[in-house]
Amino acid sequence: MDLPPAATAAALVVGNEILSGKIEEKNLAVLARFLREHGVELLRTEIVPDELGTIADATKRLAATHDWVFTSGGVGPTHDDVTIEAVARAFGKPASVHPDLKAMLEAHYGDRLTEAHLRMALAPEGAILERTAEVAWPVLRLGNVWMLPGVPEIFRAKVLVLAERLPRGQAYVSLSVLTHKDESEIKALLDDAVAAFPDVSIGSYPRWHPPGAAVVAASEDTYRTKITFDGRVESRVFAARNHFQARLTGLP
């Protein structure tokens, strides 16, 4: 079964707090899992500081080389939230208060609305407000760039918008085999499987055990090596897994 190439994506995480280690980055794994289920291949991730020019340059470069770009962080009301202006600059557009976003803020805050609140209504000229019935505040998209918040709980909620609005491809199928063998013991089997199934992505991930630890059975708690098989054609992924597993069973 021949499939068209999967759409490609890049993720751009924005935040001095991530680069300094003050805050642990939690959004990339959520995005990566979602995209694979959606049939989109995440090819690159970058983390940049809260610098308008740096964000703009990275956005422009990634948008030119990937089908989709997803930014995380820098969309709030404070001085270091400059992602919206940066994305606008990347496309040669101005950023200004969007009337629909302003109206939503006015309805929510009433006479308590401040200039700080209005910074959350900034949008690049020409940006589309991507909405769903379940998520009140829309996600901004300009061209192929989606601007998402950095707060993990809010980021996960915005992924629901992506699920409805992002064009869907053929989802990836992922299988795995756990073994008590070390990587060096199964290298030849891996090489054989990789050569036999070039259309399946095969990964090998060792797990450390203390010296002298006895590992005689493979389970989620005790395995030494996890082998994964990923692809968009289910029959090929199963065939690759079965091919490897049959040869693994024959090892002493």
Sequence and secondary structure as in RCSB ss.txt:
>XXXX:A:sequence
MDLPPAATAAALVVGNEILSGKIEEKNLAVLARFLREHGVELLRTEIVPDELGTIADATKRLAATHDWVFTSGGV
GPTHDDVTIEAVARAFGKPASVHPDLKAMLEAHYGDRLTEAHLRMALAPEGAILERTAEVAWPVLRLGNVWMLPG
VPEIFRAKVLVLAERLPRGQAYVSLSVLTHKDESEIKALLDDAVAAFPDVSIGSYPRWHPPGAAVVAASEDTYRT
KITFDGRVESRVFAARNHFQARLTGLP
>XXXX:A:secstr
      EEEEEEEE HHHHTTSS   HHHHHHHHHHHTTEEEEEEEEE S HHHHHHHHHHHHHHSSEEEEES  
SSSTT  HHHHHHHHTT  EEE HHHHHHHHHHHGGG  HHHHGGGEEETT EEE  SS SS EEEETTEEEE S
SHHHHHHHHHHHHHHS      EEEEEEESS HHHHHHHHHHHHHH TTSEEEEEE    TT    S  TTT SE
EEEEEES HHHHHHHHHHHHHHHHT  
